[in-house]
């Protein structure tokens, strides 16, 4: 088995050798550039306007070579010089023992990344040269040949970006399980440490500003605005309780719920309650839009302020009672010395919660919002067609703007919750199968990251409304920029 230092030297020699190809291409490109300049600047040739365009193209190619290849070549040479210097100094040291087994996985990952980088770079250079050569004489190229060349170029261009995303998967396949688990933990910690405060700040501003706009007198007369007010209040509570606590737990390793059983139950109760309360208000708003866009006059008359308050009250009471079992079946579990975790009891109740989250959060809420949203769109299209033909009635612009805001909120909710929904459903499918430690940690990683992504719709409502609704933008201007 070769020593780690020998592997580093071998991979470095390979990388350095292949890196010299960039210098070769730079020299060849410069020679070609000078030759083209001599040809296109000839008195008999430069009188043709096409020669000027070709000369500009040649200058652009040369600048591309100089600005891309030359800095990369110099930086890589400098890096290799530092590597060889460090290796030489390390070999001269004495009385230093280092475990070969500890570094072997990292060295293996480095070697594989070097080889993949060189392979992708060579295939891109060959492909680029082929395309440039093929397009030199565009007159004799048929349309089919041009389409094939373009397809090959775009395909190779996309494959080259594998070089930018390969590191994570190479670490997964070439490093030990411990290193991979530590890698995942670092990612999720930085995600909450950096992204959590950003979400909290933007979310609080979004909810407060949305409440100010929807509580204006001309908007709160509409039942749909009442549902939006309830949704933004739920979002604000979600930010101050669930998102803030998860940011402290996963980002800063501060978990008050792991020491106080009452706080633990409060946290899990809020998590379960607010996870369905906000989407329920959006479902009620979509039902209200179905009523207001109906062709039946009596059905349209059902959309009232009183009904909005009543349904919001009953829905809130229903979910407050339906999730109250969390206060009983939550506990603090010691998974290792000095490490406590606040979670649901690991018995039949845990199985119930797993199915509950998968069905209610992953399937039911998203499906109902999509069905009622499409139903509202169908009603609007039918009514628009008839009203245009009869030229008697027309929907108010305010109702259409509210419907547009609602549909956009539904789409955003569906998109940002799709990852967690898939993970929850997958959890129920493979929960009985035995997997490796790293694979189980990967599933936990997807759950934590998916939960973070699910928080985004609660924090961008105001900015989304500014983008999709002209009436909302006008109200914001009148309110804050009088």
C-alpha positions in Angstrom: 0.0 0.0 0.0 1.6 3.3 -1.0 2.2 5.9 1.6 -0.2 9.0 1.7 2.6 11.3 0.8 3.4 9.2 -2.3 -0.3 9.3 -3.4 -0.2 13.1 -3.0 2.9 13.4 -5.0 1.6 11.1 -7.8 -1.7 12.9 -8.0 0.1 16.3 -8.0 2.4 15.2 -10.8 -0.6 14.1 -12.9 -2.4 17.4 -12.2 0.7 19.4 -13.0 1.3 17.5 -16.2 -2.3 18.0 -17.4 -2.2 21.6 -16.3 0.6 22.3 -18.7 -1.9 21.5 -21.5 -3.5 24.9 -20.7 -0.1 26.5 -21.4 0.1 24.6 -24.7 -3.4 25.7 -25.7 -2.5 29.3 -24.7 0.6 29.3 -26.9 -1.2 27.7 -29.8 -4.1 30.1 -29.4 -1.8 33.1 -29.3 0.0 31.9 -32.5 -3.4 31.5 -34.2 -4.5 34.9 -33.0 -1.4 36.6 -34.5 -1.9 34.6 -37.8 -5.5 35.7 -38.0 -4.6 39.3 -37.3 -2.0 39.3 -40.1 -4.6 37.8 -42.5 -7.6 40.0 -41.6 -5.5 43.2 -41.4 -4.1 42.7 -44.9 -5.0 45.7 -47.1 -6.9 43.4 -49.6 -8.9 41.6 -46.8 -9.7 44.3 -44.3 -11.8 46.2 -46.9 -14.5 43.5 -46.4 -16.8 44.2 -43.4 -16.9 40.5 -42.7 -13.2 40.5 -42.0 -13.7 43.1 -39.3 -16.3 40.8 -37.6 -14.0 37.8 -37.8 -11.2 39.9 -36.4 -13.3 40.9 -33.4 -14.3 37.3 -32.9 -10.6 36.3 -32.9 -9.7 39.0 -30.4 -12.6 37.8 -28.2 -11.3 34.2 -28.3 -7.8 35.4 -27.4 -9.1 37.4 -24.5 -11.0 34.3 -23.4 -7.8 32.3 -23.4 -5.7 34.9 -21.7 -8.3 35.7 -18.9 -9.2 32.1 -18.2 -6.3 29.9 -18.9 -3.4 32.1 -17.9 -4.6 32.9 -14.3 -5.5 29.3 -13.8 -2.2 28.1 -15.0 -0.2 30.5 -12.8 -2.4 29.8 -9.7 -2.1 26.1 -10.1 1.7 26.3 -10.5 1.9 28.4 -7.4 -0.2 25.9 -5.5 1.9 22.9 -6.6 5.0 24.7 -5.6 3.6 25.2 -2.1 2.6 21.5 -2.0 6.0 20.3 -3.0 7.7 22.6 -0.5 5.4 21.4 2.4 6.0 17.8 1.5 9.7 18.3 1.4 9.7 20.0 4.8 7.5 17.3 6.3 9.9 14.6 5.1 12.7 16.4 6.9 10.9 16.4 10.2 11.7 13.8 12.8 10.0 12.5 15.9 6.6 13.1 14.3 4.2 10.2 14.0 1.0 10.3 12.0 -1.6 7.7 11.6 -1.7 6.6 7.9 -5.2 5.2 8.3 -6.6 8.5 9.5 -5.5 10.4 6.4 -6.0 7.6 3.8 -9.7 8.4 3.2 -9.0 12.1 2.7 -6.1 11.4 0.3 -8.2 8.9 -1.7 -11.0 11.6 -2.0 -8.4 14.1 -3.2 -7.0 11.8 -5.8 -10.4 10.9 -7.2 -11.4 14.6 -7.4 -8.1 15.4 -9.3 -8.8 12.6 -11.8 -12.4 13.7 -12.4 -11.4 17.3 -12.7 -8.8 16.5 -15.3 -11.2 14.2 -17.3 -13.9 16.8 -17.4 -11.4 19.5 -18.4 -9.9 17.4 -21.2 -13.4 16.5 -22.6 -14.4 20.1 -22.5 -11.2 21.3 -24.3 -11.7 18.6 -27.0 -15.3 19.4 -27.4 -14.7 23.2 -27.6 -12.0 22.7 -30.2 -14.3 20.4 -32.2 -17.1 22.9 -32.2 -14.9 25.8 -33.2 -13.4 23.8 -36.0 -16.8 22.6 -37.2 -18.2 26.1 -37.3 -15.3 27.6 -39.2 -17.0 27.0 -42.5 -20.7 27.7 -41.7 -21.7 27.9 -45.4 -21.3 24.2 -46.0 -23.0 23.1 -42.8 -26.6 21.9 -43.1 -29.3 22.7 -40.6 -29.2 19.1 -39.2 -25.4 19.2 -38.7 -25.7 22.6 -37.0 -28.4 21.2 -34.6 -26.3 18.2 -33.8 -23.2 20.3 -33.1 -25.2 22.7 -30.9 -26.7 19.7 -29.0 -23.2 18.2 -28.4 -21.9 21.5 -27.3 -24.7 22.2 -24.8 -24.5 18.6 -23.5 -20.8 18.9 -22.9 -21.3 22.3 -21.4 -23.7 20.9 -18.8 -21.6 17.9 -18.1 -18.7 20.2 -17.3 -20.6 21.6 -14.3 -20.4 18.2 -12.6 -16.9 19.4 -11.7 -18.5 22.0 -9.4 -20.8 19.6 -7.5 -18.7 16.4 -7.3 -17.1 17.0 -3.9 -20.1 16.1 -1.8 -20.7 12.8 -3.5 -17.0 11.9 -3.6 -16.8 12.5 0.1 -19.8 10.2 0.5 -18.3 7.3 -1.4 -14.6 7.7 -0.6 -14.5 8.8 3.0 -15.3 7.0 6.2 -18.8 7.1 7.7 -17.6 9.3 10.6 -16.2 11.9 8.2 -19.4 11.8 6.1 -21.6 12.3 9.2 -19.5 15.1 10.3 -19.7 16.7 6.8 -23.5 16.5 6.9 -23.6 18.0 10.4 -21.5 20.9 9.4 -23.8 21.6 6.4 -27.0 21.7 8.5 -25.3 23.7 11.3 -24.1 26.4 8.9 -27.5 26.3 7.1 -29.4 27.2 10.3 -26.6 29.4 11.7 -26.5 31.6 8.6 -29.9 31.1 7.0 -31.9 31.0 10.2 -31.4 34.6 11.3 -31.9 35.8 7.7 -35.3 34.0 7.6 -36.3 35.3 11.0 -35.5 38.9 10.1 -37.2 38.8 6.7 -40.1 36.8 8.0 -40.9 39.2 10.8 -40.8 42.2 8.4 -42.9 40.3 5.9 -45.6 39.3 8.4 -45.9 42.7 10.0 -46.0 44.6 6.7 -48.6 42.2 5.3 -50.7 42.6 8.4 -50.6 46.4 8.0 -51.7 46.2 4.3 -54.5 43.6 4.8 -55.9 45.4 7.8 -56.5 48.5 5.8 -60.2 49.4 5.7 -60.8 48.9 2.0 -59.2 45.4 2.1 -60.5 43.9 5.4 -64.1 44.2 4.0 -63.2 41.2 1.8 -63.4 37.8 3.5 -60.3 36.6 1.7 -58.3 39.4 3.4 -59.5 38.0 6.8 -58.0 34.7 5.9 -54.7 36.4 4.9 -54.6 38.2 8.2 -55.0 34.9 10.1 -52.3 33.3 7.9 -49.8 36.1 8.6 -50.5 36.0 12.4 -49.9 32.2 12.3 -46.7 32.9 10.3 -45.5 35.4 12.8 -46.1 33.0 15.7 -44.4 30.3 13.7 -41.3 32.5 13.3 -41.1 33.4 17.0 -41.6 29.9 18.2 -40.7 27.1 15.8 -38.1 28.8 13.4 -36.4 30.7 16.2 -36.1 27.6 18.4 -34.9 25.4 15.6 -32.3 28.0 14.6 -31.0 28.0 18.2 -31.0 24.2 18.4 -29.5 23.2 15.0 -27.4 26.4 14.4 -26.1 27.4 17.8 -26.5 24.2 19.8 -28.8 25.9 22.3 -31.7 23.6 23.3 -33.7 24.7 26.3 -36.3 22.0 25.6 -33.8 19.2 26.3 -33.7 20.1 30.0 -37.3 21.3 30.8 -40.1 18.9 30.1 -42.8 21.6 30.0 -40.8 23.7 27.5 -40.3 20.5 25.5 -44.0 19.8 25.3 -44.7 23.4 24.4 -42.1 23.3 21.6 -43.5 20.1 20.0 -47.1 21.2 20.4 -46.3 24.5 18.6 -44.4 22.5 15.9 -47.3 20.2 15.3 -50.0 22.9 15.6 -48.5 25.7 13.4 -47.4 23.2 10.8 -51.0 22.7 9.8 -52.7 25.9 11.0 -51.2 28.2 8.3 -52.0 25.9 5.4 -55.5 25.4 6.8 -56.1 29.2 6.5 -54.9 29.1 2.9 -57.3 26.2 2.3 -60.2 28.3 3.7 -59.1 31.2 1.6 -59.2 29.0 -1.5 -62.7 27.8 -0.6 -63.8 31.4 -0.3 -62.4 32.2 -3.8 -64.5 29.2 -5.1 -67.6 30.7 -3.6 -66.9 34.2 -4.8 -66.1 33.0 -8.4 -69.1 30.7 -8.6 -71.7 31.2 -11.4 -74.5 30.7 -8.8 -75.6 34.0 -7.1 -76.7 32.2 -3.9 -73.3 30.5 -3.6 -71.5 33.8 -4.1 -73.6 35.3 -1.3 -72.1 32.7 1.1 -68.8 34.5 1.0 -69.2 36.8 4.0 -67.1 38.3 6.7 -69.1 36.5 9.4 -68.4 33.1 7.7 -64.7 34.0 7.5 -64.5 34.7 11.3 -66.5 31.6 12.1 -64.5 29.2 10.0 -61.2 30.6 11.3 -62.4 30.2 14.9 -63.7 26.7 14.3 -60.5 25.6 12.4 -58.3 27.0 15.1 -60.2 25.3 17.9 -60.2 22.0 15.9 -56.4 22.0 15.5 -55.8 23.2 19.1 -57.7 20.1 20.3 -56.5 17.7 17.7 -52.8 18.3 18.5 -53.3 18.5 22.3 -52.1 14.9 22.6 -48.6 16.2 22.2 -48.7 17.5 25.8 -49.0 13.9 27.1 -46.8 11.9 24.8 -43.7 14.1 24.6 -40.6 13.2 26.6 -36.9 14.0 27.0 -34.7 11.0 26.0 -31.1 10.6 26.9 -29.4 9.2 23.8 -25.9 9.3 25.3 -24.2 10.7 28.4 -24.8 14.4 28.7 -26.9 14.5 25.6 -30.7 14.8 25.9 -33.2 15.1 23.1 -36.8 16.4 23.3 -39.0 14.3 21.0 -42.1 12.2 20.8 -42.2 8.9 22.8 -40.6 6.1 20.8 -43.4 3.6 20.8 -46.7 3.3 19.0 -47.3 7.0 19.3 -44.1 7.7 17.3 -45.5 5.5 14.5 -48.8 7.5 14.7 -47.0 10.8 14.5 -45.0 9.6 11.5 -48.1 8.6 9.6 -49.9 11.8 10.8 -47.2 14.0 9.4 -46.9 12.1 6.2 -50.7 12.2 5.5 -51.7 15.6 6.8 -48.6 17.6 6.0 -47.3 15.7 3.0 -50.5 14.8 1.2 -53.7 16.3 2.5 -52.9 20.0 2.9 -51.0 20.2 -0.4 -53.6 18.3 -2.3 -56.6 20.3 -1.0 -54.9 23.6 -1.8 -54.0 22.5 -5.3 -57.6 21.2 -5.9 -59.4 24.3 -4.6 -56.9 26.6 -6.4 -57.5 24.9 -9.8 -61.3 24.9 -9.1 -61.1 28.7 -8.6 -59.2 29.1 -11.8 -61.8 27.1 -13.7 -64.6 29.3 -12.2 -62.8 32.5 -13.2 -62.3 31.2 -16.8 -66.0 30.3 -17.1 -67.2 33.6 -15.6 -64.8 35.6 -17.8 -66.1 33.9 -20.9 -69.8 34.4 -20.1 -69.3 38.0 -18.9 -67.4 38.9 -22.0 -70.2 37.5 -24.2 -73.1 39.1 -22.3 -71.2 42.3 -21.5 -73.3 42.6 -18.3 -71.2 41.8 -15.3 -67.5 42.0 -14.5 -65.5 40.9 -11.5 -64.0 43.5 -9.3 -60.3 44.0 -9.7 -59.8 43.6 -6.0 -61.2 40.0 -6.1 -58.9 39.1 -9.0 -55.9 40.5 -7.3 -56.6 38.6 -4.1 -57.1 35.4 -6.1 -53.8 35.9 -7.8 -52.1 36.4 -4.4 -53.7 33.3 -3.1 -52.8 31.1 -6.0 -49.2 32.3 -5.9 -49.1 31.5 -2.1 -50.4 28.0 -2.9 -47.8 27.4 -5.6 -45.0 28.6 -3.3 -46.2 26.4 -0.5 -46.5 23.4 -2.7 -43.0 23.9 -4.2 -41.2 24.5 -0.9 -42.9 21.7 0.9 -42.5 19.1 -1.8 -39.0 18.0 -0.6 -40.2 17.3 3.0 -43.4 15.6 1.8 -41.3 13.2 -0.3 -38.9 12.6 2.6 -41.8 11.9 5.0 -43.5 9.5 2.6 -40.2 7.8 1.9 -39.6 7.4 5.6 -42.8 5.4 5.9 -41.9 3.1 3.0 -38.4 2.2 4.2 -38.8 2.5 8.0 -38.6 -1.2 8.5 -35.5 -1.8 6.4 -32.0 -1.8 8.0 -29.6 0.7 6.5 -26.1 1.9 7.4 -25.4 4.6 9.9 -24.4 7.1 7.2 -27.6 6.4 5.2 -29.7 7.0 8.3 -27.8 10.2 9.0 -28.5 11.2 5.4 -32.2 10.7 5.9 -32.1 12.9 9.1 -30.1 15.5 7.1 -32.9 15.6 4.5 -35.5 15.9 7.2 -33.7 18.9 8.8 -32.9 20.6 5.5 -36.5 19.9 4.2 -37.9 21.5 7.4 -35.8 24.6 6.8 -37.0 24.9 3.3 -40.6 24.5 4.5 -40.1 27.7 6.6 -39.4 29.9 3.6 -43.1 30.4 2.5 -43.9 31.8 5.9 -41.1 34.4 5.5 -41.6 35.7 2.0 -45.3 36.4 1.7 -45.0 40.2 1.6 -42.3 40.2 -1.0 -44.2 37.7 -3.1 -47.3 39.8 -3.0 -45.4 42.9 -4.1 -44.2 40.9 -7.1 -47.5 39.4 -8.3 -50.1 42.0 -7.4 -50.3 45.5 -8.8 -53.0 46.6 -6.4 -50.9 45.4 -3.5 -48.0 47.5 -4.7 -50.2 50.5 -5.0 -51.5 50.0 -1.4 -47.9 49.7 -0.2 -47.0 53.0 -1.9 -50.0 54.8 -0.5 -49.4 53.4 3.0 -45.6 54.0 3.4 -44.8 56.6 0.7 -47.5 59.1 0.9 
